[in-house]
C-alpha cells in the first residue's frame, strides 16, 4: 500500500514513472517500513452473558450412552470461502451424534445440529450438553430449546477449551 501511494505520488507530482521493484529498493535503502496491522474481530454482545456452571468438570469418560454430549463449531476455509462445521459427540464412545455444515455461523447452525442429534427412540432424559462459552450457546433460542427438551446445559471455564 505504501509502495502504491509512493509510486502514485511520484507519478503525479514529479511526472516520473518508477517500477515497483525500484520503489521497494528505495524503501529498503531509506529504511522505510510499512506496518500492516492484522484486522481483529470485535463482537459486541447484544444479549447478557448467560454462563452456566461447568457440570462436566473434565470428566470425559462416561459409562453409559447419552449421558453427556459435547459440542463445538469449527471454521474451515475451502475454495476461498468460510465454512462452519457444528458437531455433537457422545462422550460414551466418541460417536458423532450429528453434524451440520453451513456458510454462516449462526443459531440455525447449532439448532439444526441439535435437532439432528435428538433421536426420539433414545432415552435422553439425563442428558448433559457441554460447550464452550460461545455467544451461540448463550443465546435464548438455544437455551429455550434445551429447556424444552429437558437437557442440562454445561459450559467450560472462560478461556479453557476443555
N, C-alpha and C positions, 0 to 999 in steps of 0.2 A: 504494500500500500504506500509506504514512504517512497519507494522507488518510483512508483507511478506518479505520485504527486511531484517529486523532484524532477522527473523527466518532463511532465507536462508544464511545470513552471519554467524550465529551461527552454522548452519549445515555444511557449507563449511570450515570455519576457525577452529572451535573447534570440529567439527565432533560430535556435540551433537544435538539430536532431542528434540525439545520443542513443547509442544502443543500450539495451538492458544490461548487458554484461559490463559495459563501461561504468554505468551508474553503480552497480554492485561493487566494482573495483574501487571507485572513488569513495564510496561509503566506508569500505574497509580501511582505506588509507587515512581518511579523516576521523576514523573511529566513531562513525555514526551508526547507532544500533536502534532498530525498531523493536520495541517491546510489544508483543501481541499478547493480550490478556485473554485467557480462556473464559468463555461465557459460562456463568454459573446460573443454574436454575433457581428461581426464587418462587416458592409457592406459599401463598398466604391462605391459611385455612379459613373457611367460612363457617365451619362448624366448631363447636367447642370440643376440646380434647376429651374423648370418652375412652380412657385407657382402662382395660380390665386387668386384674391381677394375673400373674404368671402361675397358673394352676398346674402346668405340666412339670415345671421345676427340673428341666433337663432329664426327665425320665423317659428316654426314647425307646424303651423296650416294653411292650405290653403282652400280657399272657392270653388275651382274647381279641378277636377281631372286632372292629367298630367300637373300640373304647376311646381311642384318641386318633385324630387325624391332624396332619399338619398341612399348611397351605402357604403358597407364596406366588408372586408374579415375577417373571424374569423378562428382560428386554433383549432382543436379538436384532441384529442388522442383517437384512437379506435383500440383495439387489438394491442397495442404497435406500432401503425403506426400513422402518422400525416395525418389528412385530413383537407382540407381547404374549407370553405363554403363562397361563394360570394353571397350576397343578394342585391336586389334593391327593395326599398319600396317607395310607393307613400305617400306623406305627407297629402293628402286629407282625406283618410280614413284608413291609415295604411296598405293598401293592399300590399302584396308581389307581385310585378310585375314579378320577375323572380329570380331564384336561380340556382346555379351551384355548384357541389361538385367535388373536384379534389384532387389528391395526391400531387400535387405541386402548389406552389403559384407563378403564372407567368401571363404574359399578356394574354395568351389564356383564362385563367380562367375568368378574368374580361370582356374580349371582348365577350366571349360566353354568359355570363350573360346579357350583354348589348344588344346583338343581339336577345336573347330570349325575352327581355322586349320590344324591338322595334316592336310594332304592327302596320302594315301599315293601319289598319282600324281605328286607333285613331289619333286625331289631336295632334301632338307633336311639333307644331311649336313654342310654347312659353315655352318649357321645360327647366328647370334648373336642372342640376345634381350636387349634393353636396357630397363631400367625404372628407376624411382626406388628409394629405399631403404625403401619402404613395408614394413610388417610382413607383409603378404600375400605379398610377393615374397621374403621371408626365411624363410617357413615351410618346414618339412621336406617337407611334402606336395608343394609346388610345385617345390622343388629336386629331389626324387626323380623327379618326372615329367620334368623337363628332362634329368636324367642318363639316365633310361630311354630317352628319345627321342634321346639324344646331341646335345642342343642346348647351346651355350655361353651361360652367363649373364653379363650385364654390368650394372652399376649406376652411376648417376650419382653425382657427389660430393654429400656431405651439404649440404642447403640450396641445391642447384642443380638446377633442374628440367630443365636440358639434359643 
